[in-house]
Amino acid sequence: MTTHADPHATTAPAEELLNRPATLTQRIHSVLHRQPALSPAIVLVLAAVVFSLVNDRFYALQNLSLVIQQVAVIGSLAVGQTVIILTAGIDLSIGAVMVLASLLMSKLVADNHWPGVVALLAGAVVAIAAQALNGLLVTKIKLPPFIVTLGTLSIFTAITLIYAKGQTIALQPGNILMWTANTVSLGQLNLTNGVLIMIALYAVIGYALRYTAWGRHLYAVGDDVEAARLAGISVNRVLLSAYMVGGLAIAVGAWILVGRVGGGDPNSGLNANLQSITAVVIGGTSLFGGRGVVFGSLIGALIVQVFVNGLALAGIDPNYQVLAVGILVIAAVSVDQWIRSVKS
């Protein structure tokens, strides 16, 4: 006698699995995957609350003004670093290029008496050209971004030291290069023009990443370069454009740096390379590419500065401030690994 299998016998378990309510862990994972900047935003709010309880001066508008102003340079660099990391790349030379561009701008004005606007444009051209070199080495010679930018870090640092001859260039107030240091008062909250330029930079790049074909192609390349190539995306062009957009962000950072230090200083921005990466990682952008939002990097930069400022107000040894930042980086990367590994 032949028996007929129940057609629903094998499909029922599958249907039950699909209809089973998601666990709390799966729901959290799903939300964090869709909103990469959410977890750093929560950390920022919690840190602000804790430090305000430790010292009520933390929420003083003068102190908040200082925190925001100190973020402007690294925040600008983090925009360029974010765009590059979204392609699964990295730029270890970004701070060195910024210092070179800032020195060039300052020296052209102070020593060669160039108009400030022309010197600013010259510095921007140098920053974009330096990043184009990084991009060409990655796309044409197929060298890993880590190795390329590690090498150009030394090259650009050496060029800066040779060009500056160990000298610091001071600029007089009133020059357009110093305009970024001018303050705009919103009540007791004092913001520099450099902060406003940084915010504008985030708005422009954030819009481009979210609403343009270039942004979609950038995410696609970072997520799966072979799939992007099969989909007809010009991978090399996208990668090169990412580094050149990074050069534009560097030029903005260099302009803000000139206003902040009052000219060009070859010793400024010594840790800017790693600080920009730190801001991006803490801000929720994946080092493996394809996931993250540029505004998360601004939150990441704010988190670092809030921890440094809050711990200082609490009277904590500066060495513990560095320790806290290191823990934040490891925690951020761990969260990213979890988001990538957990199956929803």
N, C-alpha and C positions, 0 to 999 in steps of 0.2 A: 504494500500500500504506500502510495506516495503522499507525503505531507507537504503542505504549502506553508512557507515561512510567512510570518506576519510582516507585511511591508512596513509597519510602523515600529517594529522591534529595534531596528538599528538607528532610525532617525530620531526616536524619542530622546535618548540620552543626549544627542547632539543639540536638539532643540532646547532641552532643559539647561544645557551648559550655556547656550546663547542667551537664554532668558533669565539666567540666574543673576540676581542683583549684584552689582559690583561691590567689592569690599571697600572699607574705608581707605585702605592703602592704595587700592587701584584708583579710587576717585581722586585722592591727593596727587598720585602720579599723573593722572590725566590732566588735572588742572595745571600742575607745574610744567607739564610738557607743552601745553597750549600757551601758557603765560610765563616765559622764562624770567621775566623781571619781577615776578610776584614774590619769590622767596627772598631776593635781596631787599625788596621794598619792606617786607616784614621785618627783616633784620635791622634795617635802618630805623624804622619806627620804634622797635624794642630798645635799640641802643640809645636812641634819643630820650626815651622815657626813663631808662635806668640812669643815665648820666645826669638827667635833670633832677632825679631824686638824690643822687650823690652830692650834687652841687647846684644850687639854684641859679648860679651865674651862667650855667650852660645855655639857658633859654633867653638870656639877655640879648637884645637885638644887636648890640655891638659885637658880642661873641659870635653870633650866627653870621653876621656880616663878614667877620674874619674867616670863618670856616668856608664860606662860599667863595670868597676871594682867593683863598689858598688852593681851591680846587680848579681854578680856571685853566691853568697851564696843562696839568695832567688830564683834566677833563677833555680838553681839545685834542691832545694826543690820543686819548682813548677812543675818540671817534675814528681816526685813521686805523688804529690797532684793531678795532672791532670789525671794520670792513675787511681787513686782511684775514683775521682769524675766522670770519664767517666762511672763507674759502678753504678752510683747513690749513691755512698758512700761519706764519708768525713773523714779526719784525723786531729783531733785537737792536736794530740801528736807529730806530725812530727818534730817540732822544738825542743821539749824536747829530743827526741831520738837523734837528731843531736848533741846537746850539750853533752849528755852522751857519745856518740861515740867519739867526739873530745877530751873530758877529758880523756877517757880511752886510746886513742892513745898517748896523751901527757904524761900521768902519767907512762905508761909502758916504754916509752923511758927515761924520766927524772929520775924516781925513781927506776925502775927495770932494766934499761939499756938494754932493748930489742932492737934488730935491728929495724930500722924505718919501713922496709918493713913488718916485722912480726907484729909490732904494728898496722900498717895500715890495715892489713888483719884481725887482731883481732877486731878492731873497726868496720870493715865492717860486720863481723860475728855477732857482737852484734846488729848492726842496722837492719840487715836482720832478726835476731831472734826476736827482739822486734816487728817488723812489722808482722812476722809470728804469734806471739801471738795475735796481733790485728785481723789478718785474721781468725785465728781459733775461736776466740770468736764470730766473725760475722758469720762464716759458720757453725760451729758445735753447738754452743749454741743458734744461731739465735738471737743474741742481735743486736739492731740498731747500725750502725757504729758511730753515734753521741755519744751515751751513752758509748760505748766501749772506744773510743778514748778520751772522756772527763775524764773517769776514769783512763786510762793509762797515760794521761797527768800528773796527780798528782803523779802517781806511779813512772814514769820515772824521774820526777823532783825531787822527794824525794830521789830516788836512787842516782841521780847526786850529790845532796847536801851532802848526807851522805858519798859518795865515795870521793868527793873532800875536805870535811871538811872545806868548805869555802875558800879554797886556790886556787890561780891562779898559773898554771904551765907554766913557761917560757922555751922555747926551743932555742937552739943555731942555728944560720944559718948553712946551709950545710947539715942538716938532710933532708931526703926525705920528711918528713912531712911538712917541710918549703918550699919545691920545688914549691908549688903552688903560693907562693908569688913572685917568680922570674918574672921579666918583659921581654917581647919580644917587641922590638921597630919596628914599621912599619912607618918609617919616624918620624914624631912628635907624632904619635899615639902609646901610650904605653899600651900594654895588658899584664896581668899577665898570667902565665901558668894555673891558676885557671879558667880564662875566657875561655881559649882554651879547657880545659877539659869539662867545662859546655857546650860549643858548640858541642863538640863531643858526649856528653850525649844526647843532643837534637837530633842530627843526627841519633844515634842508635835507640833510642826509637821512634822517628818519623817514621823511616823506618819500625820498627817492627809493629807499629800500622797500618800503611797503606798497607803493602805488605805481612803480614804473617797471617796465620789462627788464631793465638793467638789474633792479633789485631782485626780481624773481629769478633771473639767471644766476645772480650771485649766490643765492641760497641753494639753487639746484646744483651748482658746481661744488659747493661745500658739502652738500649732502651725499652726492654720488657723482664723481667726475665722469665716470664711464657712461652712466645713464644720461647725464647731461649732454655728453658728446653725441650719443646715439639719437638724442632728441633734436639734434641740429644746432645746439648752442656752440658758439665759437669759444671754447674753453680758454684758450690762450688770450684772446681779446678781453674776456671777462677778468681773468687773473691780472693782466697788465693794468686794466682800468682800476682794479681794486688798489693796487700799489700807488697809482697816480692820484686817486682820490685821497689816499693816505697822505700823499705829498701836500695836497691842498690843506688838509687838517694840520699838518706840521707847520705850514706857513702861518696859519692862524695862531698856533701855539707859540711860534717864534715871535710874532708881533706882540702877543700878550706878555711873553717873557721879557722882551725889551722894556716894556712899560713897567713891569714889576721890579726888575733889577736896576732900572735907570740907564740902560745901555746894553753893551755886549760883554759877557763874562764867559771866558772859556771854561771856567769851573762850575758854571751853573748847570742844572739839569743832570748832575752826575748819575742819579738813580732813576732818571725819567724813563729809560727803556723798560726796566722791570716794573716801575710804578704804573705805567700804562697797561702792561699785561695784567698786573694785579687787579686794577680797576675793572678790566674787561671780564676776567675770570670770576671775580666776586659778583659782578653784575649779571651773571647767568648765561653769558655766551659760552658755548661749548668749544673747547680747544680742538675738538674733532671736526668742527665746521658744520654749517648747515642749520644751526639752531641758536637763536638769541636775538635780542633787539638792541639797537644802539642806545636807547634811553636807559637800559639796564646798566650800561657802562658808566653813565653819569651817576646813577645810584651807587654803583660800586666805588667810584671815586669819592663820593660823599661819605660812604660807610668808613672808608679808610681814614678820612680826615676827621670824622666824628669820633672815631675810636682814639685817634692821636690826641685830639683836643680834649675829649672827655676824660681820658686817663691822666692827662696833664693837669686838668682842673682838680682831679681827685688826688693829686700829689703822688701818683704812681711813678716809679723809676722808669725813665725813657726806654730802658732795655725791655721792659715788659710791654711797652707799646709796640715794639718791633715783633715781639713774641705773639702778641694778639693778632697782628696782621698776618703772620705766617699761619696761625691756626685758622684764620678766616679763609685763606687761599686753599688750604687742604680741605676744609669743610665744603667750600664751594665746588671743588673738583669732585669730591665724593658724592655730593648731591647730583652733579651732572652725570656721573657714572651710574648712579641709581636710576635716574630718569631714563637713561638709555637702555638699561638692562632689564628693568621690570616690565613685564608684559601686561598690558591692560586688556 
